[in-house]
Amino acid sequence: MELTHEYEEDHGVPFQQYDSLLTVRDFDSNPERQETTARRIFEYLSSLGRYDLILVRDLQELLASSGPQSKPQSK
């Protein structure tokens, strides 16, 4: 996990809009298991509705994105 990074927009992915970076690596270098794990983490965090997220493969391909859910305003 990197709490800061210096990535800028690349391949149409606006990395500069995101503060942190989490890299998922499989101990056996299994790319399918690596992506499955990354997707599970992404889906869990997305379900919380609190974070702006993107899921990318090899910092080159945007796989999914998600943003905070709107909360009803109190009257």
C-alpha positions in Angstrom: 0.0 0.0 0.0 1.3 3.4 -0.9 -0.3 6.4 0.8 1.1 8.7 -1.8 2.2 8.3 -5.4 3.3 10.5 -8.3 1.3 8.8 -11.0 -0.4 11.1 -13.5 -3.0 10.4 -16.1 -1.9 7.5 -18.3 -3.8 5.4 -20.8 -6.9 7.6 -20.0 -6.7 6.7 -16.3 -6.7 9.8 -14.0 -4.3 8.5 -11.4 -3.6 12.0 -10.0 -7.2 12.1 -8.7 -6.5 9.3 -6.2 -4.4 9.7 -3.1 -3.5 6.0 -2.4 -2.4 3.0 -4.3 -2.9 -0.7 -3.3 -1.0 -3.3 -5.4 -2.2 -6.9 -5.2 0.5 -9.5 -5.9 0.1 -13.3 -5.8 3.0 -15.2 -4.1 3.0 -17.7 -7.0 2.7 -15.0 -9.7 -0.7 -16.3 -10.7 -2.3 -13.5 -12.7 -5.9 -14.9 -12.5 -5.8 -15.3 -8.7 -4.2 -11.9 -8.4 -7.0 -10.3 -10.4 -9.7 -12.2 -8.5 -8.3 -11.0 -5.2 -8.0 -7.4 -6.4 -11.6 -7.6 -7.7 -12.9 -8.9 -4.3 -11.1 -6.1 -2.4 -12.5 -3.5 -4.9 -16.1 -4.8 -4.7 -15.9 -4.8 -0.9 -14.6 -1.3 -0.7 -17.1 -0.2 -3.3 -20.0 -1.7 -1.4 -19.2 0.6 1.5 -20.0 3.6 -0.6 -17.4 5.8 1.0 -14.5 5.8 -1.4 -13.6 7.0 -4.9 -12.0 3.9 -6.4 -10.5 2.6 -9.7 -9.4 -0.9 -10.4 -6.6 -1.2 -13.0 -4.5 -4.0 -14.5 -0.8 -3.3 -14.8 -1.4 0.4 -14.3 -2.6 0.4 -18.0 -6.1 -0.9 -18.3 -9.1 0.5 -16.4 -11.2 -2.5 -15.2 -13.8 -0.7 -13.0 -14.5 2.5 -11.1 -16.7 3.5 -8.2 -17.5 6.6 -6.2 -19.2 7.4 -2.9 -22.9 7.1 -2.8 -24.9 10.2 -2.3 -26.2 10.6 1.2 -29.6 12.2 1.8 -29.3 15.7 3.3 -31.0 16.4 6.6 -33.7 19.0 6.7 
